[in-house]
Amino acid sequence: MVRTDHHQLRPVAGDSDLVEAVKVTARAHQTLICDRTRHVQRLRAALVESFPAAVAVFDDLAGADALHQQA
C-alpha cells in the first residue's frame, strides 16, 4: 500500500518532547533495574562462596533488612 497508494496516506506524526522524555526515563529505569539485579546476583554468588549463612538468613538481598546499616 505504501508503494502503490502513498498519495492516500497521511504523514506519521512525530513524538512530542514529553513523549521523548518519557522514553528516556523509561529506558533509564529499565537499565537501573537490570543493574540492580546483576549486582544482587553477584552479591549472592559471592556470599554463597564466602558466607552462606547470610544467604540463608536474608531471602531478599535487595530488601531493606539486608541493606540496613547501623551508624
C-alpha positions as CSV (number, residue, x, y, z in Angstrom):
1,M,0.0,0.0,0.0
2,V,2.8,2.4,0.8
3,R,4.4,1.7,-2.6
4,T,1.3,1.9,-4.7
5,D,-1.1,4.2,-2.8
6,H,1.2,6.5,-0.9
7,H,-0.7,9.6,-2.1
8,Q,-3.7,8.5,0.0
9,L,-1.7,8.2,3.2
10,R,-1.1,10.9,5.8
11,P,2.4,11.5,7.2
12,V,3.1,10.0,10.6
13,A,3.2,12.5,13.4
14,G,6.5,12.6,15.3
15,D,6.7,12.2,19.0
16,S,6.4,15.2,21.2
17,D,9.1,16.4,23.6
18,L,7.2,14.9,26.5
19,V,6.9,11.5,24.9
20,E,10.7,11.5,24.2
21,A,11.3,12.4,27.8
22,V,9.1,9.5,29.0
23,K,11.0,7.2,26.7
24,V,14.4,8.3,28.1
25,T,13.1,8.0,31.6
26,A,11.7,4.5,31.0
27,R,14.9,3.3,29.4
28,A,16.9,4.7,32.4
29,H,14.6,3.0,34.8
30,Q,14.9,-0.4,33.0
31,T,18.7,0.0,32.9
32,L,18.7,0.6,36.7
33,I,16.6,-2.4,37.3
34,C,18.9,-4.6,35.3
35,D,21.9,-3.2,37.0
36,R,20.4,-3.8,40.5
37,T,19.5,-7.4,39.5
38,R,23.0,-8.0,38.2
39,H,24.6,-6.6,41.4
40,V,22.3,-8.6,43.7
41,Q,23.1,-11.8,41.8
42,R,26.9,-11.1,42.0
43,L,26.5,-10.4,45.8
44,R,24.5,-13.7,46.2
45,A,27.2,-15.6,44.4
46,A,30.0,-14.1,46.4
47,L,28.1,-14.7,49.7
48,V,27.4,-18.4,48.8
49,E,31.1,-18.9,48.4
50,S,32.3,-17.0,51.4
51,F,29.4,-16.6,53.9
52,P,26.5,-18.9,53.0
53,A,24.7,-18.2,56.3
54,A,23.9,-14.7,55.1
55,V,22.1,-16.1,52.1
56,A,20.1,-18.4,54.4
57,V,19.2,-15.5,56.7
58,F,18.2,-13.0,54.1
59,D,15.9,-14.3,51.4
60,D,15.9,-10.9,49.6
61,L,19.4,-9.5,49.5
62,A,18.0,-6.3,47.9
63,G,15.4,-5.8,50.7
64,A,15.6,-3.2,53.4
65,D,16.5,-5.6,56.1
66,A,19.6,-6.9,54.2
67,L,20.7,-3.4,53.2
68,H,20.2,-1.7,56.6
69,Q,23.3,-0.2,58.1
70,Q,23.8,0.9,61.7
71,A,25.7,4.0,62.3
